[in-house]
Amino acid sequence: MGRPEKPLPVDGANPGHLMLAAHLRRWRKQAGLTYTQLAQRCTELHAVDYSASTLRRAASGDAIPRLPVVEAYAEACGASASVARKYWRDARALDHPNPHQGGKTVPKAHLVGNSADLLAGLRHLYYRAGSVPLAEMESRAGFNRLPHSTLHRMLHGATMLTIDQLRAFLEVCEVPGPEEEAWVEAWRRVWQREQRHHLVMSRSARPHREAVPWNALGELTADAAEVVRQRYHRDWAEYEEELRRMSHWGKSAQLVTLLKGFDPDVSAVIVHPAHAVETRPFLGKKRKSGRSRPRRRRAIK
């Protein structure tokens, strides 16, 4: 039998952390395992070598252990890993509060109306989930689904997640299904609002030519594709109107060259009769064949 464990600290301790440590101790006693046996069981189940001292420190109550250690500890004792994660998240949420909230009320998903509300809500979900280390979140999300650098920039307000990254983020934070769909819908609503705002700003800055919509949140939807298509046809019509005013409108080769600069897929252009313009008549004297143009004599001053 090993030496008895020290009692859990009470004064000034995180209540969530004390709850986690108490449950870890209770699960080990119910399983009837020593810390050496518990370490062997962790190696058998997870193929990860956690020493007995590491597992002892996890249940000591001195510091919050890493999440993989807590999950391996619980499963080796026959307890649920999801329950262990819940206690771990509660402990971390109390130990790592949201520094960006500042007493402000976090809006619900169905009340999110702009990018600031969306960012505040995602930050709240992250810190409510225990502010999992970014490298751990990237590992749990899967290969290249949620880069930790992108997540770091999002939490600091420098960027926004794409729709796929948002879904991976909500999965790692274990957001329930109905709430997850509500946040996805809030993301789409904010993205459409940002698109409309950008189009209005583009029109005011460049009234004669509308810029391609900026994809603020990283997804190309049918609405954005329709806006690009409408702008493409409108600009092409304006381009043709400008070409009609030129004297060489009927020259197909030059027209193809000009249109290729606008659309690389243009391979051949047939000028429609309705668009054709009569060529300008020759106003000079017609020259006879076989004779060169007479040289002009310089006037004698």
VEXZA-801514 format. One record per residue (C-alpha): residue number from 1; x, y, z; residue in one letter. Coordinates in nm, 3 decimals, m for minus. Layout:
+-----+---------+---------+---------+------+
! pos !       x !       y !       z ! code !
+-----+---------+---------+---------+------+
! NUM !       X !       Y !       Z !    A !
...
+-----+---------+---------+---------+------+
REM end
This chain:
+-----+---------+---------+---------+------+
! pos !       x !       y !       z ! code !
+-----+---------+---------+---------+------+
!   1 !   0.000 !   0.000 !   0.000 !    M !
!   2 !   0.132 !   0.343 !  m0.093 !    G !
!   3 !   0.158 !   0.639 !   0.135 !    R !
!   4 !  m0.167 !   0.822 !   0.211 !    P !
!   5 !  m0.254 !   1.127 !   0.007 !    E !
!   6 !  m0.240 !   1.475 !   0.150 !    K !
!   7 !  m0.572 !   1.644 !   0.217 !    P !
!   8 !  m0.692 !   1.883 !  m0.048 !    L !
!   9 !  m0.609 !   2.252 !   0.012 !    P !
!  10 !  m0.909 !   2.458 !   0.115 !    V !
!  11 !  m0.796 !   2.815 !   0.177 !    D !
!  12 !  m0.805 !   3.027 !  m0.139 !    G !
!  13 !  m0.840 !   2.727 !  m0.365 !    A !
!  14 !  m1.037 !   2.716 !  m0.688 !    N !
!  15 !  m1.365 !   2.535 !  m0.603 !    P !
!  16 !  m1.381 !   2.387 !  m0.951 !    G !
!  17 !  m1.029 !   2.252 !  m0.914 !    H !
!  18 !  m1.112 !   2.101 !  m0.574 !    L !
!  19 !  m1.415 !   1.932 !  m0.728 !    M !
!  20 !  m1.202 !   1.786 !  m1.007 !    L !
!  21 !  m0.934 !   1.656 !  m0.768 !    A !
!  22 !  m1.199 !   1.507 !  m0.536 !    A !
!  23 !  m1.361 !   1.317 !  m0.822 !    H !
!  24 !  m1.026 !   1.187 !  m0.946 !    L !
!  25 !  m0.946 !   1.054 !  m0.601 !    R !
!  26 !  m1.290 !   0.900 !  m0.563 !    R !
!  27 !  m1.267 !   0.723 !  m0.901 !    W !
!  28 !  m0.927 !   0.574 !  m0.815 !    R !
!  29 !  m1.048 !   0.446 !  m0.480 !    K !
!  30 !  m1.357 !   0.292 !  m0.638 !    Q !
!  31 !  m1.136 !   0.115 !  m0.892 !    A !
!  32 !  m0.908 !  m0.009 !  m0.611 !    G !
!  33 !  m0.589 !   0.093 !  m0.792 !    L !
!  34 !  m0.262 !   0.229 !  m0.667 !    T !
!  35 !  m0.093 !   0.505 !  m0.866 !    Y !
!  36 !   0.157 !   0.254 !  m1.004 !    T !
!  37 !  m0.124 !   0.029 !  m1.123 !    Q !
!  38 !  m0.309 !   0.331 !  m1.257 !    L !
!  39 !  m0.002 !   0.430 !  m1.460 !    A !
!  40 !   0.017 !   0.080 !  m1.607 !    Q !
!  41 !  m0.352 !   0.088 !  m1.696 !    R !
!  42 !  m0.308 !   0.425 !  m1.872 !    C !
!  43 !  m0.023 !   0.280 !  m2.077 !    T !
!  44 !  m0.237 !  m0.020 !  m2.177 !    E !
!  45 !  m0.539 !   0.190 !  m2.278 !    L !
!  46 !  m0.376 !   0.491 !  m2.441 !    H !
!  47 !  m0.021 !   0.378 !  m2.523 !    A !
!  48 !   0.102 !   0.690 !  m2.342 !    V !
!  49 !   0.340 !   0.660 !  m2.050 !    D !
!  50 !   0.209 !   0.869 !  m1.762 !    Y !
!  51 !   0.419 !   0.814 !  m1.453 !    S !
!  52 !   0.268 !   0.749 !  m1.113 !    A !
!  53 !   0.398 !   1.085 !  m0.989 !    S !
!  54 !   0.223 !   1.265 !  m1.278 !    T !
!  55 !  m0.108 !   1.100 !  m1.192 !    L !
!  56 !  m0.058 !   1.174 !  m0.823 !    R !
!  57 !   0.001 !   1.544 !  m0.897 !    R !
!  58 !  m0.316 !   1.549 !  m1.111 !    A !
!  59 !  m0.524 !   1.456 !  m0.804 !    A !
!  60 !  m0.326 !   1.662 !  m0.554 !    S !
!  61 !  m0.524 !   1.984 !  m0.602 !    G !
!  62 !  m0.211 !   2.197 !  m0.632 !    D !
!  63 !  m0.244 !   2.281 !  m1.003 !    A !
!  64 !  m0.492 !   2.201 !  m1.277 !    I !
!  65 !  m0.353 !   1.909 !  m1.480 !    P !
!  66 !  m0.353 !   1.886 !  m1.858 !    R !
!  67 !  m0.670 !   1.762 !  m2.022 !    L !
!  68 !  m0.518 !   1.443 !  m2.175 !    P !
!  69 !  m0.393 !   1.342 !  m1.831 !    V !
!  70 !  m0.739 !   1.389 !  m1.679 !    V !
!  71 !  m0.906 !   1.188 !  m1.956 !    E !
!  72 !  m0.654 !   0.903 !  m1.928 !    A !
!  73 !  m0.688 !   0.904 !  m1.546 !    Y !
!  74 !  m1.069 !   0.878 !  m1.565 !    A !
!  75 !  m1.079 !   0.609 !  m1.832 !    E !
!  76 !  m0.817 !   0.399 !  m1.649 !    A !
!  77 !  m1.045 !   0.409 !  m1.343 !    C !
!  78 !  m1.349 !   0.309 !  m1.549 !    G !
!  79 !  m1.510 !   0.653 !  m1.531 !    A !
!  80 !  m1.646 !   0.861 !  m1.817 !    S !
!  81 !  m1.397 !   1.084 !  m2.001 !    A !
!  82 !  m1.675 !   1.332 !  m2.091 !    S !
!  83 !  m1.763 !   1.377 !  m1.721 !    V !
!  84 !  m1.395 !   1.430 !  m1.642 !    A !
!  85 !  m1.375 !   1.693 !  m1.919 !    R !
!  86 !  m1.675 !   1.872 !  m1.770 !    K !
!  87 !  m1.507 !   1.904 !  m1.430 !    Y !
!  88 !  m1.181 !   2.007 !  m1.598 !    W !
!  89 !  m1.357 !   2.279 !  m1.803 !    R !
!  90 !  m1.530 !   2.414 !  m1.494 !    D !
!  91 !  m1.198 !   2.434 !  m1.311 !    A !
!  92 !  m1.024 !   2.606 !  m1.602 !    R !
!  93 !  m1.311 !   2.849 !  m1.657 !    A !
!  94 !  m1.276 !   2.974 !  m1.300 !    L !
!  95 !  m0.897 !   2.982 !  m1.321 !    D !
!  96 !  m0.886 !   3.150 !  m1.668 !    H !
!  97 !  m1.166 !   3.407 !  m1.692 !    P !
!  98 !  m1.239 !   3.592 !  m2.014 !    N !
!  99 !  m1.014 !   3.902 !  m2.015 !    P !
! 100 !  m1.210 !   4.062 !  m2.301 !    H !
! 101 !  m1.553 !   4.054 !  m2.139 !    Q !
! 102 !  m1.499 !   4.329 !  m1.882 !    G !
! 103 !  m1.844 !   4.293 !  m1.724 !    G !
! 104 !  m2.025 !   4.316 !  m2.057 !    K !
! 105 !  m2.320 !   4.089 !  m2.131 !    T !
! 106 !  m2.246 !   3.831 !  m2.400 !    V !
! 107 !  m2.525 !   3.822 !  m2.662 !    P !
! 108 !  m2.708 !   3.501 !  m2.740 !    K !
! 109 !  m2.656 !   3.345 !  m3.082 !    A !
! 110 !  m2.997 !   3.456 !  m3.216 !    H !
! 111 !  m2.929 !   3.815 !  m3.105 !    L !
! 112 !  m2.592 !   3.849 !  m3.279 !    V !
! 113 !  m2.614 !   4.131 !  m3.532 !    G !
! 114 !  m2.257 !   4.231 !  m3.619 !    N !
! 115 !  m1.902 !   4.103 !  m3.618 !    S !
! 116 !  m1.828 !   4.247 !  m3.272 !    A !
! 117 !  m2.116 !   4.049 !  m3.119 !    D !
! 118 !  m2.004 !   3.735 !  m3.301 !    L !
! 119 !  m1.646 !   3.774 !  m3.179 !    L !
! 120 !  m1.765 !   3.830 !  m2.821 !    A !
! 121 !  m1.981 !   3.518 !  m2.840 !    G !
! 122 !  m1.702 !   3.297 !  m2.973 !    L !
! 123 !  m1.465 !   3.425 !  m2.708 !    R !
! 124 !  m1.724 !   3.340 !  m2.444 !    H !
! 125 !  m1.758 !   2.986 !  m2.580 !    L !
! 126 !  m1.381 !   2.942 !  m2.576 !    Y !
! 127 !  m1.336 !   3.053 !  m2.215 !    Y !
! 128 !  m1.651 !   2.871 !  m2.104 !    R !
! 129 !  m1.498 !   2.553 !  m2.248 !    A !
! 130 !  m1.196 !   2.597 !  m2.024 !    G !
! 131 !  m0.973 !   2.795 !  m2.261 !    S !
! 132 !  m0.815 !   2.479 !  m2.396 !    V !
! 133 !  m0.454 !   2.542 !  m2.507 !    P !
! 134 !  m0.451 !   2.635 !  m2.873 !    L !
! 135 !  m0.217 !   2.354 !  m2.974 !    A !
! 136 !  m0.448 !   2.106 !  m2.800 !    E !
! 137 !  m0.750 !   2.250 !  m2.983 !    M !
! 138 !  m0.571 !   2.216 !  m3.316 !    E !
! 139 !  m0.485 !   1.854 !  m3.238 !    S !
! 140 !  m0.842 !   1.767 !  m3.134 !    R !
! 141 !  m1.000 !   1.936 !  m3.435 !    A !
! 142 !  m0.805 !   1.723 !  m3.680 !    G !
! 143 !  m0.541 !   1.783 !  m3.941 !    F !
! 144 !  m0.548 !   2.140 !  m4.078 !    N !
! 145 !  m0.907 !   2.207 !  m3.968 !    R !
! 146 !  m0.838 !   2.466 !  m3.700 !    L !
! 147 !  m0.484 !   2.613 !  m3.710 !    P !
! 148 !  m0.377 !   2.746 !  m3.373 !    H !
! 149 !  m0.237 !   3.062 !  m3.535 !    S !
! 150 !  m0.576 !   3.143 !  m3.688 !    T !
! 151 !  m0.748 !   3.076 !  m3.358 !    L !
! 152 !  m0.501 !   3.303 !  m3.178 !    H !
! 153 !  m0.568 !   3.586 !  m3.423 !    R !
! 154 !  m0.944 !   3.537 !  m3.390 !    M !
! 155 !  m0.934 !   3.561 !  m3.012 !    L !
! 156 !  m0.740 !   3.888 !  m3.044 !    H !
! 157 !  m0.984 !   4.031 !  m3.300 !    G !
! 158 !  m0.745 !   4.020 !  m3.597 !    A !
! 159 !  m0.947 !   3.781 !  m3.814 !    T !
! 160 !  m1.260 !   3.567 !  m3.827 !    M !
! 161 !  m1.295 !   3.192 !  m3.866 !    L !
! 162 !  m1.424 !   3.040 !  m4.187 !    T !
! 163 !  m1.739 !   2.831 !  m4.178 !    I !
! 164 !  m1.541 !   2.504 !  m4.163 !    D !
! 165 !  m1.313 !   2.640 !  m3.892 !    Q !
! 166 !  m1.617 !   2.758 !  m3.699 !    L !
! 167 !  m1.771 !   2.410 !  m3.703 !    R !
! 168 !  m1.442 !   2.257 !  m3.586 !    A !
! 169 !  m1.419 !   2.521 !  m3.312 !    F !
! 170 !  m1.771 !   2.443 !  m3.188 !    L !
! 171 !  m1.701 !   2.069 !  m3.191 !    E !
! 172 !  m1.385 !   2.105 !  m2.981 !    V !
! 173 !  m1.568 !   2.334 !  m2.737 !    C !
! 174 !  m1.844 !   2.067 !  m2.718 !    E !
! 175 !  m2.124 !   2.309 !  m2.796 !    V !
! 176 !  m2.458 !   2.121 !  m2.808 !    P !
! 177 !  m2.620 !   2.056 !  m3.146 !    G !
! 178 !  m2.903 !   2.317 !  m3.139 !    P !
! 179 !  m2.670 !   2.582 !  m3.000 !    E !
! 180 !  m2.408 !   2.492 !  m3.261 !    E !
! 181 !  m2.655 !   2.548 !  m3.547 !    E !
! 182 !  m2.760 !   2.878 !  m3.392 !    A !
! 183 !  m2.400 !   2.999 !  m3.396 !    W !
! 184 !  m2.353 !   2.885 !  m3.755 !    V !
! 185 !  m2.664 !   3.078 !  m3.854 !    E !
! 186 !  m2.532 !   3.384 !  m3.666 !    A !
! 187 !  m2.207 !   3.354 !  m3.862 !    W !
! 188 !  m2.398 !   3.351 !  m4.193 !    R !
! 189 !  m2.607 !   3.648 !  m4.088 !    R !
! 190 !  m2.300 !   3.854 !  m3.997 !    V !
! 191 !  m2.124 !   3.751 !  m4.320 !    W !
! 192 !  m2.417 !   3.872 !  m4.533 !    Q !
! 193 !  m2.426 !   4.199 !  m4.339 !    R !
! 194 !  m2.052 !   4.251 !  m4.397 !    E !
! 195 !  m2.098 !   4.179 !  m4.768 !    Q !
! 196 !  m2.373 !   4.438 !  m4.802 !    R !
! 197 !  m2.171 !   4.695 !  m4.609 !    H !
! 198 !  m1.867 !   4.640 !  m4.828 !    H !
! 199 !  m2.073 !   4.677 !  m5.146 !    L !
! 200 !  m2.221 !   5.004 !  m5.025 !    V !
! 201 !  m1.876 !   5.139 !  m4.935 !    M !
! 202 !  m1.740 !   5.028 !  m5.273 !    S !
! 203 !  m2.019 !   5.206 !  m5.459 !    R !
! 204 !  m1.968 !   5.528 !  m5.266 !    S !
! 205 !  m1.593 !   5.521 !  m5.322 !    A !
! 206 !  m1.607 !   5.415 !  m5.689 !    R !
! 207 !  m1.950 !   5.500 !  m5.827 !    P !
! 208 !  m1.874 !   5.393 !  m6.185 !    H !
! 209 !  m1.719 !   5.059 !  m6.110 !    R !
! 210 !  m1.813 !   4.819 !  m5.835 !    E !
! 211 !  m1.538 !   4.621 !  m5.668 !    A !
! 212 !  m1.551 !   4.246 !  m5.634 !    V !
! 213 !  m1.714 !   4.165 !  m5.296 !    P !
! 214 !  m1.456 !   4.108 !  m5.028 !    W !
! 215 !  m1.504 !   3.771 !  m4.859 !    N !
! 216 !  m1.483 !   3.894 !  m4.501 !    A !
! 217 !  m1.544 !   3.562 !  m4.333 !    L !
! 218 !  m1.396 !   3.322 !  m4.583 !    G !
! 219 !  m1.692 !   3.158 !  m4.758 !    E !
! 220 !  m1.817 !   3.199 !  m5.113 !    L !
! 221 !  m2.194 !   3.161 !  m5.115 !    T !
! 222 !  m2.448 !   3.175 !  m5.395 !    A !
! 223 !  m2.530 !   3.538 !  m5.311 !    D !
! 224 !  m2.167 !   3.646 !  m5.357 !    A !
! 225 !  m2.141 !   3.451 !  m5.683 !    A !
! 226 !  m2.457 !   3.621 !  m5.813 !    E !
! 227 !  m2.317 !   3.965 !  m5.727 !    V !
! 228 !  m1.997 !   3.888 !  m5.916 !    V !
! 229 !  m2.194 !   3.759 !  m6.215 !    R !
! 230 !  m2.413 !   4.071 !  m6.231 !    Q !
! 231 !  m2.112 !   4.301 !  m6.207 !    R !
! 232 !  m1.934 !   4.100 !  m6.477 !    Y !
! 233 !  m2.218 !   4.134 !  m6.728 !    H !
! 234 !  m2.278 !   4.500 !  m6.647 !    R !
! 235 !  m1.912 !   4.589 !  m6.690 !    D !
! 236 !  m1.891 !   4.394 !  m7.014 !    W !
! 237 !  m2.193 !   4.584 !  m7.147 !    A !
! 238 !  m2.024 !   4.912 !  m7.057 !    E !
! 239 !  m1.705 !   4.790 !  m7.222 !    Y !
! 240 !  m1.890 !   4.705 !  m7.544 !    E !
! 241 !  m2.060 !   5.043 !  m7.542 !    E !
! 242 !  m1.722 !   5.209 !  m7.527 !    E !
! 243 !  m1.591 !   4.994 !  m7.812 !    L !
! 244 !  m1.888 !   5.085 !  m8.032 !    R !
! 245 !  m1.781 !   5.448 !  m8.024 !    R !
! 246 !  m1.446 !   5.355 !  m8.175 !    M !
! 247 !  m1.389 !   5.361 !  m8.550 !    S !
! 248 !  m1.240 !   5.010 !  m8.562 !    H !
! 249 !  m1.538 !   4.837 !  m8.397 !    W !
! 250 !  m1.584 !   4.605 !  m8.694 !    G !
! 251 !  m1.231 !   4.464 !  m8.675 !    K !
! 252 !  m1.286 !   4.126 !  m8.514 !    S !
! 253 !  m0.920 !   4.049 !  m8.446 !    A !
! 254 !  m0.868 !   4.366 !  m8.246 !    Q !
! 255 !  m1.199 !   4.315 !  m8.067 !    L !
! 256 !  m1.093 !   3.964 !  m7.965 !    V !
! 257 !  m0.767 !   4.103 !  m7.827 !    T !
! 258 !  m0.948 !   4.367 !  m7.627 !    L !
! 259 !  m1.205 !   4.124 !  m7.490 !    L !
! 260 !  m0.936 !   3.873 !  m7.396 !    K !
! 261 !  m0.794 !   4.137 !  m7.167 !    G !
! 262 !  m1.130 !   4.140 !  m6.992 !    F !
! 263 !  m1.215 !   3.770 !  m7.017 !    D !
! 264 !  m0.935 !   3.514 !  m7.081 !    P !
! 265 !  m1.189 !   3.250 !  m7.188 !    D !
! 266 !  m1.290 !   3.439 !  m7.501 !    V !
! 267 !  m1.162 !   3.237 !  m7.799 !    S !
! 268 !  m1.366 !   3.381 !  m8.085 !    A !
! 269 !  m1.599 !   3.675 !  m8.122 !    V !
! 270 !  m1.859 !   3.720 !  m8.392 !    I !
! 271 !  m1.984 !   4.072 !  m8.421 !    V !
! 272 !  m2.363 !   4.069 !  m8.419 !    H !
! 273 !  m2.522 !   4.266 !  m8.708 !    P !
! 274 !  m2.724 !   4.471 !  m8.463 !    A !
! 275 !  m2.400 !   4.578 !  m8.294 !    H !
! 276 !  m2.212 !   4.645 !  m8.616 !    A !
! 277 !  m2.134 !   5.003 !  m8.701 !    V !
! 278 !  m2.068 !   5.128 !  m9.053 !    E !
! 279 !  m1.705 !   5.201 !  m9.114 !    T !
! 280 !  m1.613 !   5.562 !  m9.163 !    R !
! 281 !  m1.591 !   5.649 !  m9.537 !    P !
! 282 !  m1.258 !   5.735 !  m9.690 !    F !
! 283 !  m1.244 !   6.112 !  m9.736 !    L !
! 284 !  m0.927 !   6.140 !  m9.945 !    G !
! 285 !  m0.866 !   6.083 ! m10.316 !    K !
! 286 !  m0.861 !   5.722 ! m10.422 !    K !
! 287 !  m0.518 !   5.610 ! m10.536 !    R !
! 288 !  m0.463 !   5.402 ! m10.848 !    K !
! 289 !  m0.309 !   5.060 ! m10.812 !    S !
! 290 !   0.060 !   5.026 ! m10.891 !    G !
! 291 !   0.150 !   5.385 ! m10.808 !    R !
! 292 !   0.313 !   5.501 ! m10.488 !    S !
! 293 !   0.190 !   5.795 ! m10.289 !    R !
! 294 !   0.344 !   6.119 ! m10.418 !    P !
! 295 !   0.594 !   6.282 ! m10.189 !    R !
! 296 !   0.500 !   6.612 ! m10.037 !    R !
! 297 !   0.731 !   6.896 ! m10.118 !    R !
! 298 !   0.853 !   7.101 !  m9.831 !    R !
! 299 !   0.748 !   7.459 !  m9.862 !    A !
! 300 !   1.035 !   7.704 !  m9.916 !    I !
! 301 !   1.039 !   7.969 !  m9.651 !    K !
+-----+---------+---------+---------+------+
REM end
